[in-house]
Amino acid sequence: MFSRWDFKPLLMDGYVDIIQPDLSHAGGITECKKILSMAEAYDVAAAPHCPLGPIALAACLQVDATSHNAFIQEQSLGIHYNVGNDLLDYILDRKVFEYADGYVKIPQGPGLGIEVDEERVRKLAKVGHNWKNPVWRHEDGSIAEW
């Protein structure tokens, strides 16, 4: 689902209690804010989906700060697919996303409140990545789901 028009029928028909729009795929800050505002009118909570990088996370936190129905923010800090290339590696001040007791402060700097390490981004863009979904197995050797 990518726009408020995709979410509207679900909200109108009362099919959901929580929505998870992905700001990076749903048209950015403005569209995501509109989706959350529409959901608020239907008493539907929001848990924005954000498995990508620090820019997406900073943008989501800004939207969360202005949305009464945002109750949790998904993020991928320290998750298995970031091993060796955590999203904090791409910003200059890692403290911006320091969590304490399950909470993070809204970045306060100019713009989204983060400063991207452009030199590192350029360097890693030349290298690329070879990440693949891990294949997890149970003790008996059968494939396990995420």
C-alpha positions in Angstrom: 0.0 0.0 0.0 1.5 3.2 -1.1 -0.9 6.1 -0.7 -3.7 7.4 1.4 -6.0 6.2 -1.4 -4.7 2.6 -0.8 -5.3 2.9 2.9 -8.7 4.7 2.7 -10.9 1.6 2.0 -9.3 -0.3 4.9 -9.9 2.6 7.3 -13.5 3.2 6.1 -14.5 -0.4 6.4 -12.9 -0.8 9.8 -10.6 -3.6 8.8 -7.5 -2.5 10.7 -6.5 -1.4 14.2 -2.9 -0.5 13.2 -1.4 0.6 9.9 2.2 0.5 8.9 2.8 2.9 6.0 6.4 2.9 4.8 7.5 6.6 4.3 10.2 5.6 1.8 7.6 3.9 -0.4 4.4 5.9 0.3 5.4 9.3 -1.2 7.6 10.7 1.6 6.9 12.8 4.6 3.8 14.6 3.3 2.0 11.5 2.1 2.9 9.5 5.2 1.6 12.3 7.4 -1.6 12.4 5.4 -2.0 8.7 5.8 -1.5 8.9 9.6 -3.9 11.8 9.9 -6.6 9.9 8.0 -6.0 6.9 10.2 -6.3 9.1 13.3 -9.8 10.2 12.1 -10.8 6.5 12.3 -9.1 5.9 15.7 -6.5 3.7 14.0 -3.0 3.5 15.4 0.1 3.8 13.3 3.5 2.0 13.5 5.4 3.3 10.5 7.4 0.6 8.7 11.1 1.7 8.4 13.6 -1.0 7.6 15.9 1.2 5.5 18.5 3.8 6.4 19.1 6.8 8.8 17.4 9.3 6.5 14.2 7.3 6.4 14.3 6.8 10.2 14.9 10.5 10.9 12.0 11.4 8.6 9.7 8.8 10.3 10.6 10.2 13.7 9.6 13.7 12.5 6.3 12.4 11.3 5.8 10.4 14.5 6.4 13.6 16.5 3.4 15.3 14.8 1.0 12.3 14.8 -1.1 11.6 17.9 -1.7 8.0 16.7 1.9 7.0 16.2 2.5 4.6 19.0 5.7 2.8 18.0 8.4 3.3 15.4 9.9 0.3 13.7 13.6 0.6 12.9 16.5 -1.7 11.9 19.3 -0.7 14.3 21.4 -3.7 15.1 19.2 -6.1 13.1 20.8 -9.2 11.3 20.8 -7.7 7.8 22.8 -4.7 8.9 25.7 -6.7 10.3 28.9 -5.0 9.2 27.1 -2.0 7.8 24.7 -0.7 10.4 22.6 2.4 9.5 24.4 4.4 12.2 27.6 3.9 10.1 26.2 6.4 7.6 25.8 9.4 9.9 28.4 11.5 11.6 26.8 11.7 15.0 25.6 8.3 16.2 24.2 9.8 19.4 21.2 11.2 17.4 19.6 7.8 17.5 20.5 6.8 21.1 17.7 4.9 22.7 17.1 5.0 26.4 14.4 2.9 28.1 12.9 2.1 24.7 12.6 5.8 23.6 14.6 7.9 21.2 14.6 11.7 21.1 13.4 13.4 18.0 16.5 14.7 16.1 16.8 18.4 16.7 19.3 19.6 14.1 18.5 21.4 10.8 16.3 19.5 8.3 15.7 16.0 9.5 18.2 16.4 12.4 21.0 14.2 11.1 24.2 14.7 9.2 25.0 12.1 6.6 28.6 10.9 6.3 28.8 11.6 2.6 32.4 10.4 2.3 31.4 7.0 3.6 28.4 6.8 1.4 30.5 7.6 -1.7 33.1 5.0 -0.7 30.5 2.2 -0.1 28.6 3.1 -3.2 31.7 2.0 -5.2 31.9 -1.3 -3.3 28.2 -2.2 -3.4 26.9 -5.0 -1.2 26.4 -8.7 -1.4 23.8 -9.1 1.3 21.3 -12.0 0.8 18.5 -13.2 3.0 19.9 -15.6 5.6 18.7 -19.1 5.5 17.8 -20.2 9.0 17.3 -23.7 10.0 15.7 -25.6 12.9 17.8 -28.1 14.9 16.4 -30.9 12.6 17.7 -29.1 9.5 14.3 -27.9 8.3 14.0 -24.3 7.1 12.9 -21.8 9.7 11.0 -18.7 9.0 12.3 -15.3 10.0 
